[in-house]
Amino acid sequence: MLEEPCAECGFDARNVTGADVSAVIRDAVARWGPVLSRPDAAARPRPEVWSPLEYGCHTRDVFTRFEERVQLMLSEDDPEFENWDQDATAIADRYWAQDPVLVSGALAAAGEQIAATFESVAGDQWQRSGRRSNGDAFTVDSIGRYFAHDVVHHLADVRA
């Protein structure tokens, strides 16, 4: 995802730097409010496709998860990230039953927090490393660009 444009959403991480991530996040947050205000926000377009509400819950949790990961990268040497089963979280937290108004507010707050974190990164901090348990390695810069794609992609998923 970092080496070529996404065929589904068109996001091209090669055109984004870590320093751009906060603006991408703030733009995404502004676009989520209207999505979660839709009267049919909780309706799935097809049984196997998440509703806008479920994608909003997931995006809120992505903001939180990546905030944790970036903070680890900034405070520890080459941390290994805890595994996250996104589908299990969706079921355990009953994404489909959450209140869209509350989700919108929590998404906005979590988005602002991670945007502020990326804004605070300076100099050599962009090259601090971290890795997934499967060995995938990131720098603060590359995880920011990877994360930005995820956020933009989910807006495309809900046609926002």
Secondary structure as UniProt FT lines:
FT   TURN            7..9
FT   HELIX           13..15
FT   HELIX           18..20
FT   HELIX           21..36
FT   TURN            39..42
FT   TURN            47..48
FT   HELIX           52..75
FT   HELIX           86..92
FT   TURN            93..94
FT   HELIX           95..97
FT   HELIX           100..120
FT   HELIX           123..127
FT   STRAND          129..131
FT   TURN            133..134
FT   STRAND          137..139
FT   HELIX           140..157
FT   TURN            158..159
//
